[in-house]
Amino acid sequence: MAKSKRILICDDSPIVHKALTRLLPDSDFLTLHFAENGRAGLECLSQYDIDVLFLDLTMPVMDGFDVLKSLPVRDFDTKVVVVSADVQKQAIERCFSLGAHHFLSKPFDSKDFKALLTSLDLSVESHSPLQNETLVNSESDYLNTFKEVANIALGRGAAIISDHFGEFIKMPLPNVAHMDAGELAMAITDIRNTDDTIAIAQRFVGGGINGEALVCLRGDDIGVFGERLGFSQMDEHKNEIVIDTANLMVSSFLVALSEQMNIPFSVRQPIVLEEYMSLGDGENSTLELFTIEYTYQAESLDLECDVLFLMDSGSTQVIKKIMGTLH
């Protein structure tokens, strides 16, 4: 007789909960638990003998790295499988050094996942996928789906930047939401009134999606960061390092997003915001914008990079259609 096993899926994304649940075998010998952040995951681990923990790295309240540092919480051999969009070499190395047994990058192939289940002795006989509609919504709205797509793109983008930079980049949680033009105008005013922030604007288009990226860099080590990326300061007034760094931030995300959505994006030359016309004024003042917002941080330097992607209402309809095919 097969031994009963408990599985904990610790991830802030309901899309991931649903995807993993569908791939797990339907068996009376498997009990599933869910947690939306690391702290809730540790609480579950303290209450139950969890055989396998599927752990995300980028979560609110407590991230996956802190969970790994806190293990074990009881005298039980829990195998930890990190399932993450953060595919930086340093991130993967840290996971294994902190005791993770496996690393599975998002998005993952179902064949790879099933092979992993076999190695974990979870490949039991089944007739249909496990279903648990009380814990996972039967339908996920397009915002949740796009947030997970954006999260994967952020991980790929961070890996590109980290490879150039040579050090670890702290992975952000993307905020996917709607913003009206008035809120955007207030945000731009705030940026312009902040002395220690340099802002860059860059337009992008692709597959019916039209948008603008605003990149705000602050910190004493902007020049050091740029130099490590191979950028040189040629003209103090034009902020060459800042422009080149912002361009890398935008293009690395869009390249990864393009892979997820199967849409090629093209970008225009980035320019300093002070040279750019005000957004959110005039005839566009009543429009609602679709936004993605996140912050990259260099772990070893005094540098933060806020990125805000803005897309118009026509782009929203394109995104909704594409997200519908990814459910």
Secondary structure, DSSP 8 states (H G I E B T S, - for coil): ----EEEEEE-S-HHHHHHHHHHSB--TTEEEEEESSHHHHHHHHHHS--SEEEE-SS-SSS-HHHHHHH--SSSS--EEEEEES---HHHHHHHHHTT-SEEEESS--HHHHHHHHHHTT-----SSB---TTTS-SS--HHHHHHHHHHHHHHHHHHHHHHHHSS-EE----EEEEEEHHHHHHHHHHHHT-TTEEEEEEEEEETTEEEEEEEEEESTTHHHHHHHTT-----TTTTHHHHHHHHHHHHHHHHHHHHHHT---EE---EEGGGS--SS-GGGTT-EEEEEEEEEEETTSS-EEEEEEEE-HHHHHHHHHHHHHH-
